[in-house]
Amino acid sequence: MKFFTPNSKEELYNFLAEKEKTNDTVEILAGGTSSIGDFALKGIYPNFIVDIKKIEELKEINYKYEEEILSIGSAVTLTEITENDYINDEFEILVDSALEVPSRPIRNMATIGGNLFDPKNSIIAPVLLVAYASVKMRDSNGEITTLSVSEFYSKEYYKKDIKESEDNSIIRNDLLFVESIEIPNKYFNSPAKILRTTEDLNNDYESLVNLVALVTEDNKIRFAESACSDYPLFLGEYSLSLSNDEIFGKILSTNKLVFECARQELDFKKYIFELLEFGRNPDEEIMINSTVDEKMHTFFTTDKKSLFTLFYEEDITETPYVIFNGRVVDTRNIFSIEAKDEHIETIEYLLTFEDSTAYKLFKSLEKYKVSDSKKYLKEIVMLFYEIVRENPILKAEDIKKIVKVVDKDINFDNLLRAIKEYQKENQR
Ligand SMILES: Cc1cc2nc3c(=O)[nH]c(=O)nc-3n(C[C@H](O)[C@H](O)[C@H](O)COP(=O)(O)OP(=O)(O)OC[C@H]3O[C@@H](n4cnc5c(N)ncnc54)[C@H](O)[C@@H]3O)c2cc1C
């Protein structure tokens, strides 16, 4: 096996053209997160490995204004997708899907191009299918062609093994190269959602169901999936004026789905119905302004989102408790919309003031090693914050009652000591 590392598309294409004249087998190496393991597993290595990581042209994300197309180079990594401002603003569902690959080190390596070649599992393909995206590629005859993602799969371009075509000529899919993914802007900012389950909790790589739905302006819903078929499938576009059962019946009758176990079939059905529910009530984004830690923040939220979820997504605070207009509240019980025009303080902010109740209490909890986790210590401070600020003397059973909600790893005896000491010192 030999390595070839081209620095440009031109070098790459010249190399592939040369290999067309030989019987040498070629394998493209992008992130390597699928293929390196595959080689080792099968024990079969190609004659040439072509590492494309040095080709800068393949790492570009461009919005082409004239064509109204977002073009993503095949060597763009999943992390680059999740961090791209344009994609986050205009086509967030692609970010959501990339984030379904659970491990950051994998996302740092895995490319969008490589993901297309994982047909039973591709996390990205269903999103591309509902958005009617295309694949721009050099086909195995050296022609540059653009074809829909749907055709890419139905015509089996994703199969890397060299195969015979109907007229017995050899098709060298190993010489096929995907340059970029082209996504038209037609469905940008359309409400869309992914639902996915994996084999089991310990295997979050292989999808059992990976379904995506996108709602169009004219009240239709577009579905696509990978995992319940041989390769990713566009499952069709359906008017939301049809009943759920009608739509589900049409999906089953018009698509070749293969369920390998009862759970897969059940989850598939459950998710189609859940996505239909979403399609009928897509969450509209609402903009709110709130003052957090003395600074004005603008948040985009939905009417169903709790304040806890919003603050978690926006990385505002580590605990579920905040001071909301002067009172400690549990953000899990508040809709984010309720924070509109309100004043909120976080524990992280309170801890920046050394003479504050929060800071002194935190130090006392730390001194008595109430928990090894700073996050839990912050949570406990918030639970006691208001009461000890008002200075009542707490009995052991009161303290127990207050921390009952923190069923976390804390040392209760030490907590009693810490609170008592805090109260003694602050009585003086
Ligand atoms: C621990 C772990 C967890 C994972 N979790 C997920 C998951 O949750 N969901 C998921 O979808 N995948 C997952 N994967 C699989 C894998 O990471 C992805 O499919 C990834 O996007 C593959 O991209 P890559 O750049 O690493 O491809 P590579 O491994 O480099 O290549 C994969 C295949 O694609 C071909 N190829 C790559 N780029 C091109 C190109 N431009 N043109 C032609 N052929 C090309 C290669 O020749 C090879 O056959 C996981 C992998 C691991 C190891």
The ligand as an SDF file (V2000), in Angstrom:
LIG
                    3D

 53 58  0  0  0  0  0  0  0  0999 V2000
  -16.5290    6.3720   17.6220 C   0  0  0  0  0  0  0  0  0  0  0  0
  -17.2070    6.7310   16.3260 C   0  0  0  0  0  0  0  0  0  0  0  0
  -18.4920    7.2540   16.3750 C   0  0  0  0  0  0  0  0  0  0  0  0
  -19.1400    7.5770   15.1930 C   0  0  0  0  0  0  0  0  0  0  0  0
  -20.4060    8.0680   15.2750 N   0  0  0  0  0  0  0  0  0  0  0  0
  -21.0830    8.3290   14.1360 C   0  0  0  0  0  0  0  0  0  0  0  0
  -22.4320    8.7810   14.1880 C   0  0  0  0  0  0  0  0  0  0  0  0
  -23.0090    8.9310   15.2450 O   0  0  0  0  0  0  0  0  0  0  0  0
  -23.0660    9.0320   13.0050 N   0  0  0  0  0  0  0  0  0  0  0  0
  -22.4420    8.8720   11.8030 C   0  0  0  0  0  0  0  0  0  0  0  0
  -23.0470    9.1460   10.7780 O   0  0  0  0  0  0  0  0  0  0  0  0
  -21.1780    8.4340   11.7310 N   0  0  0  0  0  0  0  0  0  0  0  0
  -20.4850    8.1540   12.8530 C   0  0  0  0  0  0  0  0  0  0  0  0
  -19.2160    7.6800   12.7720 N   0  0  0  0  0  0  0  0  0  0  0  0
  -18.6810    7.3420   11.4450 C   0  0  0  0  0  0  0  0  0  0  0  0
  -17.8000    8.3700   10.8040 C   0  0  0  0  0  0  0  0  0  0  0  0
  -17.1480    9.1550   11.7640 O   0  0  0  0  0  0  0  0  0  0  0  0
  -18.5420    9.2920    9.8600 C   0  0  0  0  0  0  0  0  0  0  0  0
  -19.2790    8.5980    8.9240 O   0  0  0  0  0  0  0  0  0  0  0  0
  -17.5820   10.2810    9.1830 C   0  0  0  0  0  0  0  0  0  0  0  0
  -18.3340   11.4060    8.7350 O   0  0  0  0  0  0  0  0  0  0  0  0
  -16.7630    9.7040    8.0700 C   0  0  0  0  0  0  0  0  0  0  0  0
  -15.9570   10.7590    7.5600 O   0  0  0  0  0  0  0  0  0  0  0  0
  -14.4050   10.6430    7.4170 P   0  0  0  0  0  0  0  0  0  0  0  0
  -13.9460   11.9480    6.8620 O   0  0  0  0  0  0  0  0  0  0  0  0
  -13.7580   10.2220    8.6860 O   0  0  0  0  0  0  0  0  0  0  0  0
  -14.3350    9.4830    6.3260 O   0  0  0  0  0  0  0  0  0  0  0  0
  -13.1730    8.4730    6.0300 P   0  0  0  0  0  0  0  0  0  0  0  0
  -13.0970    7.4560    7.1220 O   0  0  0  0  0  0  0  0  0  0  0  0
  -11.9290    9.1900    5.6820 O   0  0  0  0  0  0  0  0  0  0  0  0
  -13.7890    7.8210    4.7280 O   0  0  0  0  0  0  0  0  0  0  0  0
  -14.9390    7.0300    4.7620 C   0  0  0  0  0  0  0  0  0  0  0  0
  -15.2300    6.5470    3.3380 C   0  0  0  0  0  0  0  0  0  0  0  0
  -15.5840    7.6600    2.5200 O   0  0  0  0  0  0  0  0  0  0  0  0
  -14.7010    7.7560    1.4060 C   0  0  0  0  0  0  0  0  0  0  0  0
  -14.5200    9.1950    1.1500 N   0  0  0  0  0  0  0  0  0  0  0  0
  -14.2580   10.1550    2.0650 C   0  0  0  0  0  0  0  0  0  0  0  0
  -14.2540   11.3560    1.4680 N   0  0  0  0  0  0  0  0  0  0  0  0
  -14.5020   11.1550    0.1590 C   0  0  0  0  0  0  0  0  0  0  0  0
  -14.6220   12.0090   -0.9760 C   0  0  0  0  0  0  0  0  0  0  0  0
  -14.5220   13.3280   -0.8600 N   0  0  0  0  0  0  0  0  0  0  0  0
  -14.8900   11.4660   -2.1750 N   0  0  0  0  0  0  0  0  0  0  0  0
  -15.0000   10.1130   -2.3130 C   0  0  0  0  0  0  0  0  0  0  0  0
  -14.8960    9.2460   -1.2870 N   0  0  0  0  0  0  0  0  0  0  0  0
  -14.6600    9.7690   -0.0560 C   0  0  0  0  0  0  0  0  0  0  0  0
  -13.4490    7.0320    1.8140 C   0  0  0  0  0  0  0  0  0  0  0  0
  -12.7470    6.5580    0.7100 O   0  0  0  0  0  0  0  0  0  0  0  0
  -14.0270    5.9090    2.6620 C   0  0  0  0  0  0  0  0  0  0  0  0
  -14.4810    4.8720    1.8450 O   0  0  0  0  0  0  0  0  0  0  0  0
  -18.5090    7.3740   13.9440 C   0  0  0  0  0  0  0  0  0  0  0  0
  -17.2110    6.8490   13.9070 C   0  0  0  0  0  0  0  0  0  0  0  0
  -16.5750    6.5410   15.0790 C   0  0  0  0  0  0  0  0  0  0  0  0
  -15.1790    5.9850   15.0070 C   0  0  0  0  0  0  0  0  0  0  0  0
  1  2  1  0
  2  3  1  0
  2 52  2  0
  3  4  2  0
  4  5  1  0
  4 50  1  0
  5  6  2  0
  6  7  1  0
  6 13  1  0
  7  8  2  0
  7  9  1  0
  9 10  1  0
 10 11  2  0
 10 12  1  0
 12 13  2  0
 13 14  1  0
 14 15  1  0
 14 50  1  0
 15 16  1  0
 16 17  1  0
 16 18  1  0
 18 19  1  0
 18 20  1  0
 20 21  1  0
 20 22  1  0
 22 23  1  0
 23 24  1  0
 24 25  2  0
 24 26  1  0
 24 27  1  0
 27 28  1  0
 28 29  2  0
 28 30  1  0
 28 31  1  0
 31 32  1  0
 32 33  1  0
 33 34  1  0
 33 48  1  0
 34 35  1  0
 35 36  1  0
 35 46  1  0
 36 37  1  0
 36 45  1  0
 37 38  2  0
 38 39  1  0
 39 40  1  0
 39 45  2  0
 40 41  1  0
 40 42  2  0
 42 43  1  0
 43 44  2  0
 44 45  1  0
 46 47  1  0
 46 48  1  0
 48 49  1  0
 50 51  2  0
 51 52  1  0
 52 53  1  0
M  END
$$$$
